[in-house]
């Protein structure tokens, strides 16, 4: 039940991160703001994780795990509840930032709790079970939340997420053992690991290479209902298609990275750029649906390799390095929301595909130029999402 409790929490928190992309038009319409302004909600969440992840993790180092996780979940419950009841855009914006600030620290502690009692040979599989909540959030939570928002209003979506996080909080209180001490370390001492140029390059690749995919995901709903000519009710099924592709890509990408890390990443990023251009040219909804599946699969196939690059170059402080790498991913999400908004307000929504392809090629160039880690890649501790 310990893993189940954590999985429920991960599902709820991650759904809250992903679902805004699907209800973006509804939020913009009710609150009287533009689509680009509503897209900044994704940017706000990303910025909260960028700051909150490393900072809050450092501040809470050494705290007992269970009380800390319960407190973090309480903030998530409150933030999503405020999002559901937000009377205006400003309150919703603040609620999203408050929720995002605790997200990365929650995930880090959840993984530690999950692996505490697992034997060494089952550490990776235990982490994968917890991380499965993220995959469920993408293939089930985001589409379901979008459907709820379409049928009953976007506020109901946040209310459902609040209920899920509250259930997770109760399960954690009931089933997580109380003897979960934190590991006392020196945060300042761990920061010295960032003197390693290979680690900085690996984190830079994460930040640059993911901008394009995240840009398309952030504005997927208006892209589908606008130039894609899909109905509003089709957005949720299309997010499901995207999520299934991402889940498959994440699993396949991990195996490919084990065999040839840099080559597999370079090939995937190049192919992703081609697929994004193909989406821009797509003449039919059927082809668009197939391409949405493909970009989810190919885009997420690079995530395990990105984690492996960081893990193999940061042996002295892998936890902090992974936290900063997660912040780099969220930095990509922040820029994706901002750049996508500027493109939508200027050249128009379809041009997002071309700009996304260009930034993906930039990530491929960095991957090709970088000196990848020579050590065998370790198993990624957290398959990412368009969260972090």
C-alpha positions in Angstrom: 0.0 0.0 0.0 3.0 2.3 0.5 3.7 2.4 -3.3 -0.1 2.7 -4.0 -0.3 5.8 -1.7 2.6 7.5 -3.4 1.3 6.6 -6.9 -2.0 8.2 -6.1 -0.3 11.4 -5.0 2.0 11.5 -8.0 -1.0 11.0 -10.3 -2.9 13.8 -8.7 0.0 16.3 -8.5 1.2 15.6 -12.1 -2.3 15.7 -13.5 -2.6 19.2 -12.0 0.6 20.1 -13.9 -0.4 18.6 -17.3 -4.1 19.4 -17.5 -4.0 23.1 -18.1 -2.9 22.5 -21.7 -6.3 20.8 -22.3 -8.5 23.5 -20.7 -6.5 26.5 -21.9 -9.3 27.9 -24.2 -12.0 27.5 -21.5 -9.9 29.2 -18.8 -9.1 32.1 -21.2 -12.7 32.5 -22.2 -14.2 32.6 -18.7 -11.6 34.8 -17.1 -11.5 37.2 -20.1 -7.9 36.9 -21.0 -6.2 36.0 -24.3 -4.9 32.5 -25.2 -1.2 33.7 -24.8 -2.1 35.1 -21.3 -3.7 31.8 -20.3 -0.6 30.1 -21.6 1.4 32.0 -19.0 -0.2 29.8 -16.4 2.0 27.0 -17.7 5.0 29.3 -17.5 4.1 30.3 -14.0 3.9 26.6 -12.9 7.3 25.9 -14.6 8.9 29.0 -12.9 7.6 27.8 -9.5 9.2 24.5 -10.0 12.5 26.0 -11.3 12.8 28.1 -8.1 11.0 25.8 -5.6 12.7 22.5 -6.6 16.4 23.2 -5.6 15.6 25.9 -3.0 12.9 24.0 -1.1 14.8 20.8 -1.3 17.9 22.5 0.2 15.8 24.2 2.9 14.1 21.0 4.0 17.2 18.7 3.9 17.4 16.6 7.0 13.7 16.9 7.8 11.7 13.7 8.5 10.2 12.4 5.3 6.6 11.7 6.3 5.7 15.0 8.0 7.4 16.8 5.1 5.5 15.0 2.4 2.2 15.5 4.3 2.9 19.3 4.5 3.8 19.4 0.8 0.6 17.6 -0.1 -1.4 19.9 2.0 0.0 22.8 0.0 -0.9 21.0 -3.2 -4.5 20.4 -2.0 -4.9 24.0 -1.0 -3.4 25.3 -4.3 -5.7 23.3 -6.5 -8.7 24.2 -4.4 -7.9 27.9 -4.8 -7.5 27.3 -8.5 -11.0 25.8 -8.6 -12.5 28.8 -6.8 -10.3 31.6 -8.3 -12.5 34.6 -8.9 -10.0 36.1 -11.4 -6.9 35.5 -13.4 -4.6 36.9 -10.7 -5.8 34.5 -8.0 -5.5 31.5 -10.4 -2.0 32.6 -11.3 -0.9 32.9 -7.7 -2.5 29.5 -6.8 -0.6 27.8 -9.7 2.7 29.2 -8.5 2.0 28.1 -4.9 1.2 24.6 -6.0 4.2 24.3 -8.3 6.6 25.5 -5.6 6.3 22.2 -3.7 6.0 19.8 -6.6 9.7 19.0 -7.2 10.5 18.5 -3.5 7.5 16.2 -3.2 8.7 14.0 -6.0 12.2 13.8 -4.6 11.0 12.7 -1.2 8.4 10.3 -2.6 11.2 8.5 -4.5 13.4 8.3 -1.4 10.5 6.9 0.7 9.6 4.4 -2.0 13.2 3.0 -2.3 14.0 3.0 1.5 12.9 -0.6 2.0 13.6 -1.9 -1.5 16.6 -4.2 -2.0 19.5 -2.7 -4.2 18.6 -4.9 -7.1 15.0 -3.6 -7.2 15.7 0.1 -6.7 15.0 1.1 -10.3 11.9 -1.0 -10.6 10.5 0.5 -7.4 11.1 4.0 -8.7 9.4 3.0 -12.0 6.3 2.0 -10.0 6.0 5.4 -8.4 6.8 7.1 -11.7 4.0 5.1 -13.3 1.7 7.7 -11.7 3.2 10.3 -14.0 2.5 8.1 -17.0 -1.1 7.6 -15.8 -1.5 11.4 -15.4 -0.5 11.9 -19.0 -2.5 9.1 -20.6 -5.5 9.2 -18.3 -5.4 12.2 -16.0 -4.9 15.0 -18.5 -7.5 13.6 -21.0 -10.0 12.9 -18.2 -9.4 16.3 -16.7 -9.9 17.9 -20.1 -13.1 16.0 -20.7 -14.4 17.0 -17.2 -13.5 20.6 -18.0 -15.3 20.4 -21.4 -18.4 18.8 -19.9 -18.7 20.6 -16.5 -16.3 23.6 -16.6 -12.6 23.9 -16.0 -13.2 24.7 -12.3 -14.6 21.2 -11.9 -11.3 19.9 -13.3 -9.3 21.5 -10.5 -11.9 20.3 -7.9 -11.4 16.7 -9.1 -7.6 17.2 -8.8 -8.0 18.6 -5.3 -10.0 15.5 -4.3 -7.4 13.2 -5.8 -4.5 14.9 -3.9 -6.6 14.9 -0.7 -7.1 11.1 -1.0 -3.4 10.7 -1.6 -2.7 12.7 1.6 -5.0 10.4 3.6 -3.3 7.3 2.2 0.2 8.7 3.0 -0.9 9.5 6.5 -2.2 5.9 6.9 0.3 3.8 5.1 3.7 5.5 5.1 5.8 4.5 8.1 6.7 7.3 10.5 10.4 6.4 10.6 11.4 8.2 7.5 14.3 10.4 8.5 16.0 12.7 6.0 19.6 12.4 5.1 21.6 15.3 6.6 23.9 16.8 4.0 25.5 20.1 3.2 23.6 21.8 0.4 26.6 24.2 -0.2 28.9 21.3 -0.4 26.8 19.5 -3.0 26.7 22.6 -5.2 30.3 22.1 -6.0 29.3 19.2 -8.4 28.3 21.9 -10.9 31.9 22.7 -11.6 31.8 19.7 -13.9 31.4 21.0 -17.5 29.9 17.7 -18.7 27.2 18.0 -16.1 26.5 21.6 -17.1 26.3 20.6 -20.8 23.9 17.7 -20.0 21.6 20.1 -18.1 21.8 22.7 -20.9 20.8 20.0 -23.4 17.7 19.2 -21.3 16.8 22.9 -21.2 17.2 23.6 -24.9 16.1 20.3 -26.5 12.7 20.1 -24.8 11.5 23.6 -25.6 9.9 22.7 -29.0 8.0 19.7 -27.7 6.7 21.6 -24.7 5.7 24.5 -26.8 3.5 22.3 -29.0 2.1 20.5 -25.9 1.3 23.8 -24.2 -0.7 25.1 -27.1 -2.0 21.7 -28.4 -5.7 22.4 -27.6 -5.8 25.7 -29.7 -3.6 24.1 -32.4 -6.1 21.2 -32.7 -9.3 23.3 -32.6 -7.8 26.0 -34.8 -5.6 25.1 -37.7 -6.1 21.3 -37.0 -9.9 21.7 -37.5 -10.8 19.4 -34.6 -13.8 19.9 -32.4 -13.4 20.9 -28.7 -14.6 17.4 -27.7 -11.8 15.8 -29.6 -9.1 17.5 -27.6 -9.3 15.0 -24.7 -9.0 11.9 -26.9 -6.0 13.6 -28.7 -4.3 14.2 -25.4 -4.8 10.5 -24.7 -3.2 9.6 -28.1 -0.3 11.9 -27.2 0.0 10.3 -23.7 0.1 6.8 -25.0 2.8 7.7 -27.4 4.8 9.4 -24.7 4.5 6.3 -22.4 5.7 4.0 -25.2 8.5 6.4 -26.2 9.8 6.7 -22.6 10.1 2.9 -22.3 11.7 2.4 -25.7 14.0 5.4 -25.2 15.4 4.0 -22.0 16.5 0.8 -23.8 18.0 2.7 -26.7 19.9 5.0 -24.4 21.4 2.0 -22.6 22.9 0.9 -25.9 23.9 4.1 -27.5 23.1 7.2 -25.5 24.3 10.1 -27.7 23.4 8.5 -31.0 19.9 7.6 -29.9 19.2 11.1 -28.6 20.6 12.8 -31.7 18.5 10.6 -34.0 15.4 11.1 -31.9 15.7 14.9 -31.8 16.4 15.1 -35.5 13.3 12.9 -36.3 11.2 15.0 -33.9 12.0 18.1 -35.8 10.9 16.4 -39.0 7.7 15.4 -37.4 6.9 18.9 -36.2 7.4 20.3 -39.7 5.1 17.4 -41.0 2.4 18.6 -38.5 2.7 22.1 -39.9 2.1 20.7 -43.4 -0.6 18.1 -42.4 -3.6 18.3 -44.7 -6.0 16.0 -42.8 -7.1 15.3 -39.2 -6.2 11.6 -39.5 -2.6 12.4 -40.4 -2.5 15.0 -37.6 -3.7 12.4 -35.1 -1.0 10.0 -36.2 1.7 12.7 -36.0 0.5 13.7 -32.5 1.1 10.1 -31.4 4.5 10.1 -33.1 5.7 13.4 -31.5 4.7 12.1 -28.1 6.6 8.9 -28.6 9.7 10.4 -30.2 9.8 13.4 -27.9 9.7 11.4 -24.7 12.1 8.8 -25.9 14.9 11.3 -25.2 14.0 11.8 -21.5 15.7 8.6 -20.1 18.9 9.5 -21.9 18.8 13.0 -20.5 18.5 11.7 -17.0 21.3 9.2 -17.7 23.6 12.0 -18.8 23.1 13.8 -15.5 23.3 10.7 -13.3 26.6 9.5 -14.8 28.3 12.9 -14.5 27.1 13.8 -11.0 28.1 10.9 -8.8 29.1 13.2 -6.0 25.6 14.7 -5.7 23.1 13.0 -7.9 20.0 14.1 -6.0 20.7 17.8 -6.3 21.8 17.4 -9.9 18.6 15.6 -10.8 16.6 18.4 -9.0 18.4 21.0 -11.0 17.9 19.0 -14.2 14.2 19.0 -13.4 14.4 22.7 -13.0 16.1 22.9 -16.4 13.2 21.0 -17.9 10.7 23.4 -16.3 12.8 26.3 -17.6 12.2 24.8 -21.0 8.5 24.7 -20.3 8.5 28.4 -19.1 10.2 29.5 -22.3 7.9 27.3 -24.4 4.8 29.0 -22.9 6.2 32.5 -23.4 7.7 31.9 -26.9 4.6 30.1 -28.0 2.4 33.0 -26.9 4.5 35.5 -28.8 4.4 33.3 -31.9 0.6 32.9 -31.6 0.1 36.6 -31.2 2.4 37.4 -34.1 2.8 35.0 -37.1 -0.1 32.9 -35.8 -0.7 29.5 -34.2 0.5 27.3 -37.1 4.0 28.9 -36.9 4.4 27.3 -33.5 5.2 24.0 -35.3 8.1 25.6 -37.2 9.6 27.5 -34.2 9.4 24.2 -32.2 11.2 22.4 -35.0 14.0 25.0 -35.0 14.5 24.8 -31.2 14.6 21.0 -31.4 17.3 21.2 -34.0 19.3 23.5 -31.7 19.0 20.7 -29.0 20.2 18.2 -31.6 23.2 20.4 -32.4 24.2 20.6 -28.7 23.8 16.9 -28.4 26.1 16.2 -31.4 28.7 18.7 -30.1 28.8 17.6 -26.5 31.1 15.1 -24.9 28.6 12.7 -23.6 29.3 10.8 -20.4 31.6 7.8 -20.9 30.2 5.8 -18.0 27.4 3.4 -18.6 24.1 5.2 -18.1 22.3 4.6 -14.8 18.6 3.9 -14.7 16.6 7.2 -14.7 15.0 7.9 -11.4 12.1 9.9 -12.8 10.7 9.7 -16.3 9.7 13.4 -17.0 6.7 15.0 -18.3 5.8 17.9 -20.1 6.4 18.6 -15.8 9.3 19.3 -15.2 
